Amino acid sequence: MPSNIELKAALQDWDKAVAIAEKLSDVPHQVIIQEDVFFSNPGARLKLRILASDRGELIRYERPDTPGMRCSRYLIARTPDPQTLLEILSKALGKFVKKARTLYLVGQTRVHLDRAEGLGDFLELEVVLRAGQSEAEGKSIAENLLSHFGIARHELIAEAYVDLLARRPNAGVLLEP
């Protein structure tokens, strides 16, 4: 199963983070508007990421809900028909998380600058581990990048966006079964 080292932190200064990411990035950035719909799934998270009417991804991932750098193991199934898949999966309870993601690639790391509706601005790093690469090496890469953004380890967030949204009154949109 593919894995990565990931972390998340709230951003205090969006423009500063953009400038740092642009300086570090190997290629031009992409802006990705996406809607994530989370479904009940014991032992892991299951989400349908809708990228366009004809493009989506069903993603199942396992990772500890602890602040800091953590290993995430995931499976991704791409679909050309996310709306039909959403209709099928919506028999389970789901929540929407709408966000605009600016993606920068820095070596093997996906640097996400996210604007999550109802939550604010965030930095996410995903160091995609190569075959045979250790978690320790991935964490070292993430630690180095984190220092560029001036974010301390104690500022890292444990929860997924859907969990942060659930803690806010009247936030998120429940799907009808």
C-alpha positions, -999 to +999 in steps of 0.1 A: +000+000+000+015+034-009+024+057+020+035+092+028+046+113+057+021+141+063+015+170+085-010+199+087-007+234+103-029+265+103-014+294+084-012+328+099+002+345+067-011+332+034+010+355+012+042+346+030+035+309+026+029+314-011+062+332-015+081+305+003+064+277-016+070+294-050+107+298-041+110+261-031+089+246-058+104+227-088+075+234-112+047+260-115+019+256-090-016+244-097-049+256-082-072+227-075-109+233-065-121+202-048-150+189-027-143+161-003-172+140+009-163+118+039-181+086+047-184+065+079-157+038+077-145+021+109-107+020+113-099+044+085-111+074+066-130+071+033-136+101+011-148+109-024-128+138-038-148+155-065-125+175-088-148+180-117-180+166-131-160+140-150-131+134-126-129+122-090-110+099-066-122+075-040-095+076-013-092+053+018-065+062+042-052+051+076-032+074+098-031+082+135-049+113+147-019+127+165-003+161+159+030+161+142+044+141+114+027+108+108+027+080+083-004+077+062-012+046+042-037+051+013-054+036-017-068+057-045-093+047-071-099+073-098-133+076-114-146+095-145-181+095-129-178+110-093-215+120-092-228+085-097-203+072-071-214+099-047-250+088-052-241+052-045-220+061-014-244+087+000-265+059+015-239+063+043-236+095+063-212+120+048-199+155+053-187+179+027-154+198+030-150+224+003-116+238-003-093+255-028-059+239-029-028+254-043-003+226-051+034+231-052+058+202-059+091+203-040+111+172-049+090+142-037+068+164-015+034+178-023+031+212-006-006+221-003-018+256+006-054+251+014-083+275+019-110+254+036-145+268+037-155+276+072-121+268+086-094+291+072-060+287+056-037+257+061-004+242+051-002+204+044+030+186+035+029+151+020+062+135+015+054+106-009+077+078+002+096+060-026+099+022-026+123+012+002+125+047+016+122+048+054+097+068+074+126+085+092+139+098+059+105+111+049+101+128+083+135+144+079+124+158+045+092+171+060+111+187+090+134+205+067+105+219+046+086+228+078+115+250+089+113+270+057+077+279+066+086+289+102+061+265+117+070+247+149+061+211+157+037+222+185+017+241+159+008+209+139-028+197+138-039+162+143-074+162+128-087+160+093-106+190+079-139+170+084-131+166+121-122+203+125-155+212+108-175+188+131-163+208+161-179+240+147-216+245+153-237+243+121-206+236+100-204+211+071-232+198+050-248+165+059-258+143+030-293+128+030-292+090+030 
